[in-house]
Amino acid sequence: MGNRYIIERRGGFAGLKASGAIDGDALNPDDRETLEQLLDTEEPLAADPGADRYTYVVTRKTALGSTTREIPESVMPAAVAGVVTPQI
Amino acid sequence: MTHGVTQFTAGLNYSDEPGALNESVSDVFGAVFHQWRRKQTAAQADWLVGPGVLGPVALQKGYTCLRDLAQPGSPHCLSPQPSHYRDYIPQGDPHANSGIPNHAFYLAATTVGGQAWEKTGKVWYAALTSDKARPSTDFGEFAALTRAAAKSLFPRDTNVYRGVDEAWTRVGIPDPDIAV
């Protein structure tokens, strides 16, 4: 079983939630590597300053378990951020 | 735009209750500005946030606004919110919990009456720009600042203080100095 990423977006101007999911194999290798580093880094990922910024809650599911991390929009790969669709 | 005012006055942190207040004052002054442009009284206003920014999908589904200060939990808006402190969402998005202070302003403005920018708006602005407002100011502390501002700005018009005080009490934030 490869990695699968469940993504929830919070915040933004309207405060609307958006969500999506994608398999690791469907990601560009560079984007996948960036996402993996963000999920595994021991460095804290501070929220972006200011109001109405997006935060992405990413859960990586593998055969061994799952990892969840909040990732600010400023460091989120655009292709991964684009996976979500608003819950309207 | 009010986020900029908040940044250089109270500097409310963008998380938890301060974050909800940060969002709320933006909604409040946005609503008041729209009322000012249309020369509406608080009773005439629709108290909706964002009716003009909805996309075609939202409009097709019958949504009419992002948020509603009069009825924060109403399903006609894209983002139903709590309107009472008992329903506060721990670690919730600031846009969610802002419904509580939003509703307090609506209740205060409609109880005080007239045009919201004349009195209630001034009370809220005085609280936001008070030297006692802090980045960590929470709902109770902000409510106290508005109660104090109502008394100091309108000492002879006790309806203003009464409207502000009752509004906060109705959303679940009573004056702690008043014995129950």
HADDOCK unambig.tbl for C-alpha pairs under 7 A between the chains (distance, minus, plus):
assign (segid A and resid 11 and name CA) (segid B and resid 93 and name CA) 6.47 0.50 0.50
assign (segid A and resid 14 and name CA) (segid B and resid 66 and name CA) 6.53 0.50 0.50
assign (segid A and resid 15 and name CA) (segid B and resid 95 and name CA) 5.31 0.50 0.50
assign (segid A and resid 16 and name CA) (segid B and resid 79 and name CA) 6.57 0.50 0.50
assign (segid A and resid 51 and name CA) (segid B and resid 3 and name CA) 6.88 0.50 0.50
assign (segid A and resid 51 and name CA) (segid B and resid 14 and name CA) 6.48 0.50 0.50
assign (segid A and resid 88 and name CA) (segid B and resid 58 and name CA) 6.39 0.50 0.50
